[in-house]
Amino acid sequence: MKYWRETIAVTQRILIELLRRKRSLIFWSIFPISVLILNGMILAERAKLSMDRAFENAAPSTLVGAALFFSCLGGSVATVVAEREQQTLKRLFISPLSGMSYFLGIFLAHSCIGFGQTLLVYTIAGFWGATFKGSIFLGLIIIIMSIVAYVGLGFILGTQLARRTEDVNALVAAFGVPLLILGGVFLPSSLFPKTLLDIANFNPIYHMNEALLGVSAQNNTVSDIASHFQFLTVFSLVMVVGGWFSYRRMLMVEKRL
């Protein structure tokens, strides 16, 4: 119970700070909505799809690339860096709060943000007639694993490579934008040449996108997306373990300073 209470307390603090910074919340809402509408309109025109079909295909890619990527990965990097700059970690060492609770609290806070954006994206897509065709339970598992992977990777990048708040945007842009393009978020992977498709198989965003797109728009089952699902499962577990060890290493470094 102690860990649970501490985790909830950390989660509440981060979410309350986000609500106080209303501009960040507004931008995290505007960005996925605008990308969803642009992707849907482009697909409807260039692929000659009806509006409902276009938005059914645009929603999963928008969620994975425009929503979860920037809020869960970029947001967790920014949170870790800001906590170091504000000396929150120093105060952690003299408080009864455990490192495990702090780690889980940040993770849970960004998971809440991710689920909020999921509801936002699919609500807007629903206004254009889009429906979630496959298993909602399987879709939620894919979304949860995507959030886990992004937050874990955010801990790794935030603790190992980013030292100041100014580093966050450059770090996310340098690592993220090429992966988003190669993941089929802005361009359908069906347009990729074989060389890029071979490279994309090592890109976790590609597997997130293809798995969620298959379930959401094409009513695929686990067996239909087996390769994507297996890759995402292993990657999310590795990111959680890597994020935790990176976090522990950062705490040891901070204690010596």
Secondary structure, DSSP 4 states (H G I P E B T S, - for coil): -HHHHHHHHHHHHHHHHHHHSHHHHHHHHHHHHHHHHHHHHHHHHHS---HHHHHHHHHHHHIIIIIIIIIIIIHHHHHHHHHHHTTHHHHHHTSS--HHHHHHHHHHHHHHHHHHHHHHHHHHHHHTT----S-HHHHHHHHHHHHHHHHHHHHHHHHHT--STHHHHHHHHHHHHHHHHHTTSSS-GGGS-HHHHHHHTT-HHHHHHHHHHHHHHH---TTTTHHHHHHHHHHHHHHHHHHHHHHHHHHHHHHH-
